[in-house]
Amino acid sequence: MKPKLSMVVRTLLASVALAGGMTVAVASPAQAAISCSGSICIDVEDWGSWYNAKVWFRHTPGRPTLYGHLDLWGPALNTKYPSSGNTFIDPNEGTAWISNINGTGGQVCGEAWYWNGLDKRYESWGRVCRSV
């Protein structure tokens, strides 16, 4: 005696047979890339009319941690981590993804700013940009 297939399984098998090798397209970004310069990295997913972006501090020799802030800007985007003041930022720590930014035709940039308390000024520890 043959085991009975459930109606769901039979419907699924029939659908697959009818599709006959059709390929299902899954949306993916036109460009998805991580770029780094000095102590800063950005990750940008360009989806055409909108994009996602992230910025973070990375460990580099002589710079184990950053006391300062990270900036991220581009079309329809201007943010800072932390949002005010300065903080200690460990390597690979960064902002949360900033998603669904409506904007194209420009550069998305990230920059790490170190607060030099001795000289009472900020020093750039790297800037990196990507086109969207």
C-alpha positions as CSV (number, residue, x, y, z in Angstrom):
1,M,0.0,0.0,0.0
2,K,1.4,3.4,-1.0
3,P,1.5,6.1,1.6
4,K,-0.9,9.0,0.9
5,L,0.5,12.4,0.2
6,S,-1.1,15.3,1.9
7,M,-3.0,17.9,-0.2
8,V,-0.4,20.5,0.6
9,V,2.5,18.4,-0.6
10,R,0.6,17.4,-3.8
11,T,-0.2,21.0,-4.5
12,L,3.4,22.0,-3.9
13,L,4.7,19.3,-6.2
14,A,2.2,20.3,-8.9
15,S,3.3,23.9,-8.7
16,V,6.9,23.0,-9.0
17,A,6.1,20.8,-12.0
18,L,4.2,23.6,-13.7
19,A,7.0,26.1,-13.1
20,G,9.2,23.8,-15.1
21,G,12.5,25.3,-14.2
22,M,11.4,28.9,-13.7
23,T,13.9,30.9,-11.7
24,V,12.7,33.1,-8.9
25,A,14.5,36.4,-8.6
26,V,15.3,37.7,-5.1
27,A,16.1,41.3,-4.7
28,S,19.7,42.1,-3.9
29,P,21.6,45.4,-3.7
30,A,23.2,46.7,-6.9
31,Q,26.3,47.5,-4.7
32,A,27.1,46.1,-1.3
33,A,30.5,47.0,-0.1
34,I,32.6,47.5,3.0
35,S,35.3,50.2,2.7
36,C,37.9,51.1,5.3
37,S,40.4,53.9,5.7
38,G,42.6,54.4,8.7
39,S,40.5,53.5,11.8
40,I,37.1,53.8,10.1
41,C,34.9,51.5,8.1
42,I,31.6,51.9,6.4
43,D,29.2,49.4,4.9
44,V,26.8,50.7,2.3
45,E,24.0,48.7,0.6
46,D,22.9,50.6,-2.5
47,W,19.4,49.6,-3.6
48,G,19.0,52.2,-6.4
49,S,16.6,54.7,-5.0
50,W,17.5,54.1,-1.4
51,Y,20.3,52.7,0.7
52,N,21.4,51.3,4.1
53,A,24.6,52.5,5.8
54,K,26.7,51.6,8.9
55,V,29.9,53.1,10.3
56,W,32.3,51.7,12.8
57,F,35.7,52.1,14.4
58,R,38.3,49.3,13.7
59,H,41.4,48.4,15.6
60,T,44.6,49.7,14.1
61,P,48.1,49.5,15.6
62,G,48.6,52.2,18.2
63,R,44.9,52.9,18.4
64,P,43.2,50.3,20.6
65,T,40.2,52.4,21.4
66,L,38.7,55.7,20.4
67,Y,37.6,58.4,22.7
68,G,35.5,60.6,20.5
69,H,32.7,60.1,18.0
70,L,31.9,58.7,14.6
71,D,30.1,60.7,11.9
72,L,28.1,59.3,9.0
73,W,26.7,61.5,6.2
74,G,25.4,61.3,2.7
75,P,22.3,62.0,0.6
76,A,19.4,62.6,3.1
77,L,21.7,61.4,6.0
78,N,23.6,63.2,8.7
79,T,24.2,61.4,12.0
80,K,26.7,61.1,14.8
81,Y,27.5,58.2,17.2
82,P,27.1,58.8,20.0
83,S,24.4,61.4,19.3
84,S,26.1,63.9,21.6
85,G,29.4,64.3,23.4
86,N,32.1,61.7,23.3
87,T,32.5,58.1,24.5
88,F,35.0,55.3,24.4
89,I,34.4,53.3,21.3
90,D,35.9,49.8,21.2
91,P,37.0,48.2,17.9
92,N,34.2,46.9,15.7
93,E,31.6,48.9,17.7
94,G,29.5,51.2,15.6
95,T,26.2,52.7,14.9
96,A,23.2,50.5,14.3
97,W,22.2,50.1,10.6
98,I,20.6,53.2,9.3
99,S,18.0,51.7,6.9
100,N,15.9,52.8,4.0
101,I,17.5,56.2,3.4
102,N,15.8,57.8,0.4
103,G,18.6,59.3,-1.5
104,T,20.9,58.7,-4.5
105,G,23.5,60.5,-6.5
106,G,26.2,61.3,-4.0
107,Q,28.7,60.0,-1.5
108,V,28.1,58.3,1.8
109,C,31.0,59.1,4.1
110,G,32.1,58.0,7.6
111,E,34.8,59.7,9.8
112,A,36.3,58.8,13.2
113,W,37.0,61.8,15.4
114,Y,39.4,61.4,18.4
115,W,39.2,63.9,21.2
116,N,42.7,64.9,22.2
117,G,42.2,66.2,25.7
118,L,45.8,67.4,26.0
119,D,45.5,69.7,23.0
120,K,41.7,70.3,23.5
121,R,40.9,69.5,19.9
122,Y,39.5,66.7,17.7
123,E,41.8,64.7,15.3
124,S,40.5,62.8,12.4
125,W,41.5,59.1,12.6
126,G,40.2,58.4,9.0
127,R,37.5,59.2,6.5
128,V,36.1,56.8,3.9
129,C,33.4,57.4,1.3
130,R,31.3,55.3,-1.2
131,S,29.1,56.4,-4.1
132,V,25.4,55.7,-4.1
